[in-house]
Amino acid sequence: MKLILGSQSKRRRELLSQIGLEYEILIPDADEKQITDSDPETKVIETARLKASILTADDNSILLTCDTVVSHNQIIYEKPATIEDARQMIRALSGSTHEVYSAVILKSRDFEEIISDSTEVTFYDLSEEEIEEYIQTDEPYDKAGGYGIQSFGAVFVKEIKGDYNTVVGLPLAKVYRALKKYGF
């Protein structure tokens, strides 16, 4: 059985490699904006499912696609498109608790399995200077919510309740257990 990662995320690649999985990479060309659900868990599941629908798994492979969003005060934050988006996101998250939702679709010709998880993250109160310094880096722009818990964004985190890897973008323990059922 062959694993195909349907993601361009370097962090997801690192997580799968960290547990010794070999995989091929296919990058889905999905219009994620067409998923407009206001429920964050539904949104990540449907976006991961959309990515899986674009890619094809052969008889001897399992496709793994993912999505992650941040939810705060009933607003869903994806990747910031501009410096102003990043500034607004980090300001909103400063000094408060938000949820990070990640979903994975495992798909073959015979089945589709949904894995979803959420983790609460609380940020310290951040100064305007900290926010401005951070958004001037490249870090916020390829991450849901505009921060990377696995890199410099870690210094913003006061507390986490749940799976750290869900915040990184892949609920690794759940994915590992699911893949074991299929011979990985």
VENRALIN-V656108 format. One record per helix or strand. SS is the DSSP state (@ for helix, = for strand). FROM is the first residue (numbers start at 1). TO is the last residue. If there is no record, write none. Layout:
BEGIN
SS,FROM,TO / SS,FROM,TO
END
This chain:
BEGIN
=,2,6 / @,10,18 / =,24,25 / @,32,34 / @,40,54 / =,61,72 / =,75,77 / =,79,79 / @,83,93 / =,97,107 / =,112,123 / @,128,135 / @,139,142 / =,144,144 / @,152,156 / =,157,161 / @,164,168 / @,172,181
END
